[in-house]
Amino acid sequence: MARQVRLGPITRNAVGLTSAEAFVMIAIATILLTRLYLRLTGYPQIGGGDLHIAHALWGGALMMLALVTGWMALGFGARLLTVVMGGIGFGLFLDEVGKFVTKDNDYFYGPSADIMYVLVCLILVGARLIRVVRPLSAHECLASAASIAADGVARGLPDHRRQIGLRLVEQARTGGAPGDETEHVHTLLLSARQASDRLYRLQRWAPRLIPDLFRSPKWVPWVGWSLVAGAVFGLFFRVLGIALGGSFYHEGHVKVHLAGKSPATIILLVSAVLTLAMALPAMIALRRSTQLWPLRLLRSAALVFTFLNALVNFATVGFAALITLAIGLFGLAILSYQVDVAARRAAFAATPPTGSAG
């Protein structure tokens, strides 16, 4: 008789958080690139005469294609395509949110940045809460491994995804999952035919484009403490500006403008708090630990600084936001490379599951 397993309201995917975060990052990047393109081209009309095809329509079409692809196709490649198409489509749709909440279809409606910010935060925070509210159960680990095994049956498995599946099976076995079920999934993972690893090799190759000068781990403290300092200064001046109700000082060549209370100020204030709350503990932990989580937390702080600040800055200061975006992307590239190096080192130190089917 099969053992009864108590199931929660949902069965979480062990690797689902990565897809959710990639979806949001692609959407934000789409918004920024769209605004940059429109600014450089003078906001062209797509269509002739009275006809204008808003890019929100293209976004809706891409989101529809993402849904249909997810329903109709199996395999990791199809799922990756749905994330990319869905992210681009959502970004194109969200970029025109100002037109949907104003009587005069105002694309430049100021609070549209606030609406984008809130939606992005809800997705990111909601996805992370669902994932970390409690550890994955043995059933969820096994189900996630079975999903990877199903991808293997459909299209084959590259080595790195096979290893992810095998580690999940081992976690399920350790957590008390039924031995016959774990053995079935384990066998499926091992027997799945070999698939191309081009995308993973590209992911591994991309960091090589970073010049040797910037690959040194000595850059991590510079980037990390810069994030902390930027968050502290941002927090101080935002609070000061709100307390003073806005202030402007001009003497000679010195100009200081402190923005008063506004939706954009509040968003940037919250962004500074989040960046500081992640970057400062990460930097303290890096001095005392060689674990991977401080680097990942620091990278999350860089993501907040880079994309959420850029989202607001593009709506408020326009083209000048590219400066802060470039600085944030520089720090994010360095931290992502160091996270990748540390993850490979940790994976190499761990003993990988081995075995053969049959």
C-alpha positions, -999 to +999 in steps of 0.1 A: +000+000+000+014+034-010+024+056+019+002+087+024+021+120+019+006+152+034+007+178+006+007+215+011-014+239-010+012+239-038+042+217-047+071+240-051+097+236-079+132+235-065+146+255-094+115+276-100+128+307-082+156+311-108+130+312-136+109+338-117+138+360-111+150+357-147+115+366-159+116+398-138+151+408-148+143+403-185+112+424-181+131+452-164+159+451-190+132+452-217+117+484-202+150+501-199+161+491-235+126+502-249+128+536-232+164+541-244+154+531-280+124+554-280+145+583-266+172+578-292+147+575-321+124+604-311+094+582-302+085+570-337+050+561-347+045+524-357+019+525-384+006+550-409-020+578-407-042+575-376-029+540-369-004+534-341+005+499-330+014+503-293+042+481-282+020+468-254+002+448-281+035+432-291+040+424-254+006+408-251+013+387-282+046+375-267+030+366-234+003+347-253+030+328-273+048+320-240+016+305-226+009+285-257+045+272-259+043+262-222+011+242-228+022+226-261+059+218-257+079+197-233+116+201-223+139+225-206+144+245-239+107+251-243+104+263-207+134+286-211+118+301-242+086+308-223+106+327-196+123+348-222+092+355-243+071+361-212+097+385-197+100+405-229+063+406-233+056+416-197+083+444-200+067+458-232+033+457-216+044+472-184+063+500-201+030+515-214+012+513-180+009+551-180-014+549-210-038+526-192-042+546-160-046+581-174-075+597-193-052+612-220-031+580-225+000+597-210+030+575-217+051+599-196+028+597-166+052+602-136+037+576-112+040+549-139+075+542-125+059+536-091+034+511-105+062+493-123+082+492-091+054+478-070+046+451-095+083+441-098+087+440-060+055+419-056+068+393-080+103+392-066+093+392-030+064+369-035+085+343-054+112+344-028+087+341+001+071+311-015+105+295-019+121+303+016+090+303+038+100+267+047+126+242+035+117+220+005+101+188+016+114+154+005+083+151-017+091+185-034+127+175-039+116+143-055+089+159-076+115+185-089+139+157-097+111+139-115+104+170-136+140+172-146+139+134-154+108+141-176+128+167-195+154+140-200+128+116-214+115+144-237+147+159-250+176+144-232+197+159-203+229+179-203+254+169-176+248+198-153+210+193-152+215+156-147+237+164-116+210+189-103+184+161-105+206+136-088+214+159-059+177+165-055+170+128-054+197+124-027+180+152-007+147+134-011+162+101+000+178+118+030+145+135+039+126+102+040+111+098+005+100+063-004+130+042-016+113+027-046+102+062-059+136+077-054+151+047-072+128+051-102+136+088-106+173+081-101+172+055-128+154+078-152+180+105-146+209+082-153+193+066-183+183+098-201+202+103-233+229+130-235+217+164-246+236+194-259+252+216-233+256+247-255+237+271-234+255+261-202+289+263-220+279+298-232+270+307-196+304+294-185+322+311-215+306+346-210+326+354-178+358+350-198+349+382-216+357+400-183+393+414-185+417+396-162+421+428-141+385+426-130+384+388-122+404+392-090+384+386-058+400+418-044+372+437-063+345+422-041+353+444-010+354+475-033+321+467-049+305+456-016+315+486+005+306+509-024+271+495-023+270+500+014+283+536+011+259+544-017+229+530+003+239+550+034+243+582+015+211+576-005+192+568+028+206+599+045+198+624+017+164+609+010+154+612+047+169+647+049+150+658+018+117+645+031+124+661+065+131+695+050+103+692+025+127+696-004+156+720-005+178+737-031+211+753-024+231+773-051+263+792-045+288+797-073+294+764-091+279+744-062+243+732-066+226+709-041+190+698-046+173+676-021+140+662-034+110+664-011+085+637-004+072+621-036+065+586-049+099+585-066+117+596-034+099+570-013+108+542-038+145+552-039+144+554-001+130+518+002+156+507-024+184+522-003+171+504+028+169+471+010+204+475-005+218+483+029+199+455+046+215+430+022+249+445+015+261+453+050+254+418+066+269+402+035+301+422+038+304+415+075+298+377+068+325+377+041+351+387+066+342+357+088+330+330+065+339+314+032+304+302+025+286+311-007+255+328+007+272+362+015+283+365-021+248+357-033+232+382-009+257+408-021+247+401-057+210+405-047+219+439-033+236+448-066+205+437-085+183+460-064+207+489-068+211+484-105+176+475-119+151+490-094+170+523-091+174+525-129+137+519-134+129+549-113+157+571-126+147+565-162+112+577-154+125+608-135+158+619-150+156+601-184+188+595-204+211+604-174+200+572-157+224+553-180+253+565-158+241+548-126+229+518-147+264+514-161+280+515-127+255+490-113+261+466-142+298+468-137+295+458-100+269+432-109+292+416-135+321+413-110+299+398-083+282+374-106+316+361-118+328+356-082+295+338-073+300+315-103+336+308-093+327+301-057+298+279-067+321+258-090+346+255-062+319+243-038+305+218-063+340+204-069+346+200-032+313+181-028+312+145-037+288+142-067+263+114-069+275+086-091+260+054-104+247+037-135+213+025-146+209-013-149 
